[in-house]
Amino acid sequence: MRTISHHYEHGEGIGLDCELEYDSGQTADEINPPFPPAAYLISAKVAGVDILPLLSPGTINAIEEAAAWAQS
């Protein structure tokens, strides 16, 4: 895994500067099944203040999906 940065626009012009752990996934082989790329949110900052504890699970999921797609 590696740490990535991602800017996410939430709501009416609120930009979140996010830091995520990114896993590029793997293809199937003889022993292991495939799994897709994934990103896991570590922090979401507005004006330098981490608001991750205030975000809904749906917003966290949207940020993680957007970041994973941006990397692939």
FIRONU-964406 format. One record per atom (N, C-alpha, C): atom name; z, y, x. Coordinates in steps of 0.05 Angstrom, whole numbers, padded with zeros to 5 digits. Atoms other than C-alpha are relative to their C-alpha. Example, Ala and Ser with C-alpha at 12.3 -4.5 7.8 and 13.67 -1.06 7.14 Angstrom:
! residues 2
[N,[00000,-00024,00018]]
[CA,[00156,-00090,00246]]
[C,[00000,00024,00018]]
[N,[-00001,-00024,-00016]]
[CA,[00143,-00021,00273]]
[C,[00014,00022,-00015]]
//
This chain:
! residues 72
[N,[00000,-00024,00017]]
[CA,[00000,00000,00000]]
[C,[00000,00025,00018]]
[N,[00000,-00026,-00014]]
[CA,[-00010,00072,00020]]
[C,[00007,00022,-00020]]
[N,[-00008,-00022,00016]]
[CA,[00015,00138,-00006]]
[C,[-00024,00019,-00004]]
[N,[00022,-00018,00006]]
[CA,[-00036,00183,-00041]]
[C,[00010,00024,-00015]]
[N,[-00006,-00024,00016]]
[CA,[-00036,00253,-00071]]
[C,[-00020,00002,-00022]]
[N,[00018,-00003,00023]]
[CA,[-00066,00268,-00139]]
[C,[00009,00023,-00016]]
[N,[-00006,-00023,00017]]
[CA,[-00070,00332,-00180]]
[C,[-00007,-00008,-00029]]
[N,[00004,00008,00028]]
[CA,[-00062,00319,-00255]]
[C,[00004,00024,-00018]]
[N,[-00003,-00022,00019]]
[CA,[-00075,00371,-00309]]
[C,[00012,-00011,-00026]]
[N,[-00015,00010,00023]]
[CA,[-00025,00361,-00365]]
[C,[00003,00023,-00020]]
[N,[-00003,-00021,00021]]
[CA,[-00027,00400,-00430]]
[C,[-00016,00024,00004]]
[N,[00015,-00026,-00001]]
[CA,[-00046,00473,-00431]]
[C,[00002,00013,00027]]
[N,[00001,-00012,-00026]]
[CA,[-00061,00487,-00359]]
[C,[00023,-00006,00019]]
[N,[-00023,00007,-00018]]
[CA,[00001,00455,-00329]]
[C,[-00010,-00021,00020]]
[N,[00009,00018,-00021]]
[CA,[-00018,00424,-00263]]
[C,[00023,-00014,00013]]
[N,[-00021,00016,-00013]]
[CA,[00024,00368,-00234]]
[C,[-00011,-00010,00027]]
[N,[00007,00010,-00026]]
[CA,[00021,00354,-00160]]
[C,[00015,-00026,00004]]
[N,[-00012,00027,00001]]
[CA,[00034,00279,-00157]]
[C,[-00003,-00014,00026]]
[N,[00001,00018,-00023]]
[CA,[00050,00230,-00102]]
[C,[00003,-00028,-00011]]
[N,[00000,00027,00010]]
[CA,[00036,00157,-00115]]
[C,[-00003,-00020,00022]]
[N,[00005,00023,-00017]]
[CA,[00037,00090,-00080]]
[C,[-00025,-00013,-00012]]
[N,[00026,00012,00009]]
[CA,[-00034,00060,-00084]]
[C,[-00004,-00027,00012]]
[N,[00006,00028,-00009]]
[CA,[-00050,-00014,-00080]]
[C,[-00030,-00005,-00008]]
[N,[00029,00003,00006]]
[CA,[-00125,-00027,-00074]]
[C,[-00008,-00026,-00014]]
[N,[00006,00025,00014]]
[CA,[-00120,-00095,-00108]]
[C,[-00011,-00021,00019]]
[N,[00012,00021,-00016]]
[CA,[-00152,-00159,-00085]]
[C,[-00020,-00015,-00016]]
[N,[00019,00017,00014]]
[CA,[-00211,-00203,-00101]]
[C,[00011,-00029,00000]]
[N,[-00010,00027,00002]]
[CA,[-00201,-00275,-00120]]
[C,[-00009,-00016,00025]]
[N,[00008,00019,-00020]]
[CA,[-00201,-00329,-00068]]
[C,[00010,-00027,-00009]]
[N,[-00007,00027,00008]]
[CA,[-00185,-00403,-00068]]
[C,[00029,-00003,-00008]]
[N,[-00029,00002,00005]]
[CA,[-00110,-00392,-00071]]
[C,[00010,00021,-00020]]
[N,[-00011,-00023,00015]]
[CA,[-00099,-00324,-00103]]
[C,[-00019,00010,-00022]]
[N,[00016,-00012,00021]]
[CA,[-00123,-00295,-00169]]
[C,[-00006,00029,00007]]
[N,[00005,-00029,-00005]]
[CA,[-00155,-00226,-00170]]
[C,[00020,00017,-00014]]
[N,[-00015,-00020,00016]]
[CA,[-00116,-00165,-00189]]
[C,[-00012,00028,00007]]
[N,[00014,-00026,-00003]]
[CA,[-00142,-00094,-00200]]
[C,[00016,00020,00017]]
[N,[-00015,-00021,-00014]]
[CA,[-00124,-00032,-00161]]
[C,[00021,00012,-00019]]
[N,[-00021,-00011,00016]]
[CA,[-00060,00002,-00184]]
[C,[00013,00023,00016]]
[N,[-00014,-00023,-00012]]
[CA,[-00022,00067,-00171]]
[C,[00027,00002,-00014]]
[N,[-00027,-00002,00011]]
[CA,[00053,00077,-00180]]
[C,[00012,00027,00007]]
[N,[-00009,-00028,-00003]]
[CA,[00081,00147,-00191]]
[C,[00027,00002,00014]]
[N,[-00024,-00004,-00015]]
[CA,[00133,00169,-00140]]
[C,[00013,00027,-00008]]
[N,[-00010,-00027,00007]]
[CA,[00138,00244,-00157]]
[C,[-00022,00015,-00014]]
[N,[00018,-00018,00015]]
[CA,[00106,00295,-00203]]
[C,[00013,00028,00001]]
[N,[-00013,-00026,-00004]]
[CA,[00119,00367,-00183]]
[C,[-00016,00023,-00013]]
[N,[00011,-00026,00010]]
[CA,[00108,00434,-00217]]
[C,[00015,00021,00015]]
[N,[-00012,-00021,-00017]]
[CA,[00119,00493,-00171]]
[C,[00021,-00011,00019]]
[N,[-00018,00012,-00019]]
[CA,[00153,00446,-00122]]
[C,[00024,-00014,-00011]]
[N,[-00023,00013,00013]]
[CA,[00203,00418,-00173]]
[C,[-00009,-00027,-00011]]
[N,[00007,00027,00009]]
[CA,[00200,00343,-00186]]
[C,[00009,-00003,-00029]]
[N,[-00007,00003,00029]]
[CA,[00197,00332,-00262]]
[C,[-00005,-00029,-00009]]
[N,[00005,00028,00007]]
[CA,[00184,00257,-00260]]
[C,[00020,-00011,-00021]]
[N,[-00019,00011,00020]]
[CA,[00249,00240,-00298]]
[C,[-00004,00011,-00028]]
[N,[00005,-00012,00026]]
[CA,[00225,00286,-00355]]
[C,[-00025,-00009,-00013]]
[N,[00026,00009,00011]]
[CA,[00157,00253,-00365]]
[C,[00003,-00024,-00017]]
[N,[00000,00024,00018]]
[CA,[00144,00204,-00421]]
[C,[-00014,-00023,00014]]
[N,[00014,00023,-00011]]
[CA,[00122,00133,-00405]]
[C,[-00031,00002,-00003]]
[N,[00029,-00003,00005]]
[CA,[00053,00150,-00435]]
[C,[-00012,00018,00020]]
[N,[00010,-00019,-00019]]
[CA,[00044,00209,-00389]]
[C,[-00001,-00012,00028]]
[N,[-00001,00013,-00026]]
[CA,[00065,00169,-00328]]
[C,[-00023,-00020,00002]]
[N,[00022,00020,00000]]
[CA,[00016,00114,-00347]]
[C,[-00027,00015,00004]]
[N,[00025,-00015,-00002]]
[CA,[-00040,00166,-00355]]
[C,[-00005,00010,00028]]
[N,[00002,-00010,-00028]]
[CA,[-00026,00196,-00286]]
[C,[-00007,-00023,00018]]
[N,[00005,00023,-00018]]
[CA,[-00024,00127,-00253]]
[C,[-00029,-00010,-00004]]
[N,[00028,00009,00005]]
[CA,[-00090,00106,-00286]]
[C,[-00020,00019,00012]]
[N,[00019,-00020,-00010]]
[CA,[-00125,00171,-00268]]
[C,[-00001,-00001,00030]]
[N,[-00001,00001,-00029]]
[CA,[-00102,00166,-00196]]
[C,[-00014,-00025,00011]]
[N,[00013,00025,-00008]]
[CA,[-00124,00093,-00190]]
[C,[-00030,00002,-00002]]
[N,[00029,-00003,00004]]
[CA,[-00193,00109,-00218]]
[C,[-00012,00019,00021]]
[N,[00010,-00020,-00020]]
[CA,[-00200,00169,-00171]]
[C,[-00003,-00013,00028]]
[N,[00001,00014,-00026]]
[CA,[-00189,00122,-00111]]
[C,[-00022,-00021,00002]]
[N,[00020,00022,00000]]
[CA,[-00239,00069,-00132]]
[C,[-00029,00010,-00002]]
//
